[in-house]
Every structure is written in C-alpha cells, then in structure tokens.
Amino acid sequence: MILLIDMDAFFASVEQAHHPRLRGKPVIVCGDPSRRGVVTAASYEARPFGVRAGMPLAEARRLCPQAETVEGNPGKYIALSVRLLDLYLTYSPDVEPFSVDEAFVGLAKGVTLDEAEEIAGRIQSAIEERFSLGASIGIGPNKLVAKMASGVRKPRGRTALDEDGFRSVFWPREVQEMWGVGPRLAERMRSLGIQTVGDLARAPESALEAAFGVIGPQLREAAWGRDDTPLVPYHQTVAPKSMGHEVTLTLDSGDPAFLEGTLLRLSDQVTRRLRADGYSGRIVTLKLRNHRFETCTRQQALSSHTDDPQRVFEVARELWRLNWKGGPLRLLGVSVSGLERVATENQCELFDGDRRSRSLIEALDRMRDKFGEASVVPAGALTHEIKLRHVPFGAISTHPGNERRS
Ligand SMILES: [Mg+2]
C-alpha cells in the first residue's frame, strides 16, 4: 500500500500557521507584493472568490480585495517540507518526495487498505499537532491510485481506494482527471470519442496506440487503476541542493542586449545540466555583481518544477529587469534550486503540453552530446558575439570569461 500525502494549500497554510492574524482569512502568497506578479498559493478562504495559483496578482486582488497578500518565503517552505519528510520516516523508511508539498510513503508488505487508512489518519494528526497544518491523503495499491485518490477529498481529507474503488470513483469522471492527461491530450481524446476515464479504459488498445503511440496503452492501463512504477526512497539518492552557472564578464557591461543574451546562455547551460542529471527545479536565483563588487542575489519560486531553458530564462530576466539599476555589471549568475528527481510519470504530461518544444530540447541535447557544447547555442545569446567578441558558449577553452559551475 502506498500513501500520497498532499499538504493543503501548503504555502498559504504555513503563513497562517506562523502568523496568527492570518488564520481564518483569505491569504494570497505571491512574489514581491509591491510589484506585478502571480499568485503562488491561495488559502482555502480565498478560493471561494475564484482565486487560484498561477493567476495574475492584480486579478486575484480584484476578485478578493480583502485578501491578505504575503510575500512567499521559499526557504521556509522547503525547510518545512524536509521536516515533514522526517516525520513520515518515523512511519516508514520508504518515503519519496514528489514535490515541495507532496510525498509518497510506501507501507510494509501485507498491510491492508483499512490498516493503511488508519496509519494515514495517524500521520494527519501528527502533522496537525506538530505543525498546525492540514494534509489530504490518498491511499491505494500503487502510486497512481494513491495520487489520484489524494485529490478526492480536500482539505484534510482521506480517501482509500483499491483498484475496484478507483474505477467506481473515476470511470464516470472526465478523462482530463487522469493523472498525466492535460487539456490538450484530453481534447484529442475527446475528438476520438473518449470523454471519461471509463471510455479510456474500454478503448481498443490498438486504436490508442495508433493515436498516441506507446503512451496510449499505458494510459489505458492507468485508467484501470494499474501502475507498477516503483517508489524510490529519497535517502537512496543524495540530491544536490542547487545547480548553477555564473560568468565574470571580460569587460564590465551595461549593454542590456548583451546582458540579456548572457542570461539566456546561462539559463540554457543550467537547464542542460539539470536534464543531464535527471533533475528539475522550482526556484530560480539570479546573481548580479556590479563594477563596485556589490552583489545582489534574488530568488523567485515557480508554480511547478521545470528544466525548461525558456522558463528559467524568463524568470531570470524578470529578476534582472527588476533588480538591475542600469550600471555596468561584472558578474552574472543563474542557478536553480528546490530540485527534485524527474519522475517518469511526468513524461505523460510532457507528451501533452509541450511535446514539440520538448522534442526540440531533447534533439539539441543529443546534438551537443555528440558534437560538443559549442555546436548549438541559443540565437539570442549569439547575436552579441560579434559586437562584443563574446563567445556565447559554455565552459570551453576559448571562452574569454572566467566561468564557474556551482
Ligand atoms: Mg498541496
């Protein structure tokens, strides 16, 4: 039996737990509230107003003007997340973090569904008692069922399903509720007459394979509540805390186009390392040092994990635009932290959402594996090569900058 423990409105609940004045009130967690931004998390009190994570902050404020806006503190959430994992370890050695607020816990062989639910109840009470936080727990015979069950009752819910129970709950539901089926994949399924999870389960395997490739039959198995993905306890791997690249410029530069090109290149290198080592991260850190050796470091948490160069670049660029005062810079750095192993299940989502950009990234990786880092570089980084004699590649011998990996 496997549990998926999902913290309820994690960031917002942490703020409510730490600041009594926020308890029972609509709370929006965001980046810097004085600037334009997006909602990172909304408390359950804010959700009836339509406030959702990922929505522009301005829109959230319009929907719920009385909400308290709190600047998020990623370091605090990650520290808490680690303490939660420690708590889970007192119930089972098999704990696999899935995201900053979700973890799988594998129970010993022979534990029944009822016993697993009872253990889940004890874990919920312990979380409440120790951290004043709520969690919803899905309980099932495999990761897929546990994960999907965790969303059935929230907040502070507990849902135990065996494969039969999974079918009776999910077969009538829209196919998009399947883990790994995003809006676009669901759209394509609907065009084939697959509306519900039950339709997917009963669709002919050959037709699914013809339409979706190898993932088709896999999704059909999943629709039956079957999944044999192993749980990987996190103590088996020592994860790095962050990955980053920084470059000291040969000449201090205040040229926005050149600096932007450099950020693009750094983002590209960092995410390439993430992909090579099988990680994705959710906190982007920008480091700037000016000609007076004053250093500024700024972080931004993303709504989800990523190893996509464009997404990291866009955040790094936003941080740079907000924090660069316009003077000459001598050092730029981009790093990604809040790392997690890329779970194989996530591949399904990739198939749907950004299949083309993903295939492009992978093709570029293969090309660089074969022909070297300098073989392909982002055009945005290349355009300033001639002007500033800056070779926009990674740490290769001809590079004029003093480059460092951290
Ligand atoms: Mg959650």
Boltz pocket constraint, residues with backbone or C-beta under 6 A from the ligand:
constraints:
  - pocket:
      binder: B
      contacts: [[A, 6], [A, 7], [A, 8], [A, 9], [A, 10], [A, 101]]
      max_distance: 6.0
